[in-house]
Amino acid sequence: MKNATCIDDLREVARRKVPRAFFDYAEAGSYAEETLRANRADLEQIKLRQRVMVDVSSRDTSTTLVGEPVSLPVALAPVAMTGLERGNGEILACRAAQVAGIPFTMSTLSICSIEDVAAAVEKPFWFQLYVMKDRGFVRSLIERAAAARCSALVLTVDLPVMGQRHIDIKNGLSVPPALKIGNLLNMLAKPGWVASVLTGRRWTFGNLDGYVKGMEGAASLAQWVGSQFDQTLSWTDVEWVRSLWPGKLIIKGVLDVEDARLAAKSGAAAIVVSNHGGRQLDGAPSSISMLPRIADAVGSEIEVLFDGGIRSGQDLLRALALGAKGCLIGRAYIFGLGADGEAGVGTAIEIIRKEFEVSMALTGVNRVSEIGRQILMQ
Ligand SMILES: Cc1cc2nc3c(=O)[nH]c(=O)nc-3n(C[C@H](O)[C@H](O)[C@H](O)COP(=O)(O)O)c2cc1C
């Protein structure tokens, strides 16, 4: 990946190496993709303030996220089915994150299981929880995350129902799956991917397989998942989760000031300002447009994290300047994973790190704690 100098380069390689159905799945947003596009477009509108003649020789990108030391204010976001972008993708991404000194978040809907990843890495990782209708199963997931020494629980709250991605239906990535012959042939035409997925030997939802009574195989588990998103979810459920998980809780998917205030009262350590990468409510504002209001409202009470559209160190700097303590990246690392496995995720993180460090210098700051609105054009 020596020739990859930006996230877009990784995306191009991933586009060639990953079967179309899974590449499209990672890239897509819901419905007309207005919110997906807004996430990027609004970030690009934010202009950084170029400063000169400031001693920027002692730059340091390290900080903390929910009390954990990190080398860069970034965590890998939970991404369902990461292990189908590349065989054993969750293990590879978690290893790369730990080498880079940042947290990895494992999705409930991963291909590798919590236990698989815990056995394959050195340090604790974060676990993302969907509260399903089957509360007994949710309780067991929380217990498994605790047994695996996960250091934070990321509770995703923006998916009581699933937004539709048109391309997934067209590609047969639907519930139940209906992969078309063209897609199957396209998969077979990606030998590196086939080899990695075959040798990885994990092809279903690892956290569910064997734990959901009467459900076996990817198709029936996918059907089970589709029927399990809970439309009754409310703040009372957060109290229930907190009673089972005394550790650090991060509430992901807050996009409104009023909801942020409620989250701040819930006893969580952090929120993630997020619209699920433009995959849920299409027509919702970009996450970056909501960040400053939310940070102003609750930033003194709760750690405010951010995601949606981060593709560069400059984007990271923009979000920090508008009040984020750190950012989650989703597609940026998924492209790296599809392009070159663990090394590709490492490349994605290092690209963002270098861009961030250079942009800190050019905006005249040495420390993450110095980054504020003063580095933006008003
Ligand atoms: C392919 C894909 C799958 C995702 N799966 C999950 C998931 O299982 N749980 C979750 O909380 N968020 C999920 N997300 C949302 C991400 O955690 C994150 O909010 C989003 O990707 C951030 O936007 P970005 O991709 O532009 O960085 C997913 C995103 C993508 C792209």
The ligand as a MOL file (V3000), in Angstrom:
LIG
                    3D

  0  0  0     0  0            999 V3000
M  V30 BEGIN CTAB
M  V30 COUNTS 31 33 0 0 0
M  V30 BEGIN ATOM
M  V30 1 C -21.0650 -0.7760 6.5930 0
M  V30 2 C -21.4540 -0.1010 7.8660 0
M  V30 3 C -21.9880 -0.8480 8.9050 0
M  V30 4 C -22.3020 -0.2350 10.1150 0
M  V30 5 N -22.7370 -0.9990 11.1560 0
M  V30 6 C -22.9440 -0.4110 12.3640 0
M  V30 7 C -23.2700 -1.2030 13.4950 0
M  V30 8 O -23.3500 -2.4240 13.4370 0
M  V30 9 N -23.4880 -0.5660 14.6650 0
M  V30 10 C -23.3910 0.8000 14.7820 0
M  V30 11 O -23.5900 1.3450 15.8750 0
M  V30 12 N -23.0580 1.5620 13.7290 0
M  V30 13 C -22.8150 0.9950 12.5380 0
M  V30 14 N -22.4400 1.7640 11.4710 0
M  V30 15 C -22.2500 3.2210 11.6460 0
M  V30 16 C -20.7970 3.5270 12.0440 0
M  V30 17 O -20.5280 3.0510 13.3360 0
M  V30 18 C -20.5120 5.0240 12.0020 0
M  V30 19 O -21.4970 5.6960 12.7360 0
M  V30 20 C -20.4480 5.5850 10.5930 0
M  V30 21 O -19.8190 4.6700 9.7300 0
M  V30 22 C -19.6640 6.8930 10.5810 0
M  V30 23 O -19.6040 7.4580 9.3090 0
M  V30 24 P -18.3590 7.2610 8.3140 0
M  V30 25 O -18.4530 5.8800 7.7460 0
M  V30 26 O -18.5780 8.3160 7.2980 0
M  V30 27 O -17.0790 7.4420 9.1100 0
M  V30 28 C -22.1180 1.1710 10.2640 0
M  V30 29 C -21.5920 1.9100 9.2110 0
M  V30 30 C -21.2450 1.2860 8.0210 0
M  V30 31 C -20.6380 2.1240 6.9200 0
M  V30 END ATOM
M  V30 BEGIN BOND
M  V30 1 1 1 2
M  V30 2 1 2 3
M  V30 3 2 2 30
M  V30 4 2 3 4
M  V30 5 1 4 5
M  V30 6 1 4 28
M  V30 7 2 5 6
M  V30 8 1 6 7
M  V30 9 1 6 13
M  V30 10 2 7 8
M  V30 11 1 7 9
M  V30 12 1 9 10
M  V30 13 2 10 11
M  V30 14 1 10 12
M  V30 15 2 12 13
M  V30 16 1 13 14
M  V30 17 1 14 15
M  V30 18 1 14 28
M  V30 19 1 15 16
M  V30 20 1 16 17
M  V30 21 1 16 18
M  V30 22 1 18 19
M  V30 23 1 18 20
M  V30 24 1 20 21
M  V30 25 1 20 22
M  V30 26 1 22 23
M  V30 27 1 23 24
M  V30 28 2 24 25
M  V30 29 1 24 26
M  V30 30 1 24 27
M  V30 31 2 28 29
M  V30 32 1 29 30
M  V30 33 1 30 31
M  V30 END BOND
M  V30 END CTAB
M  END
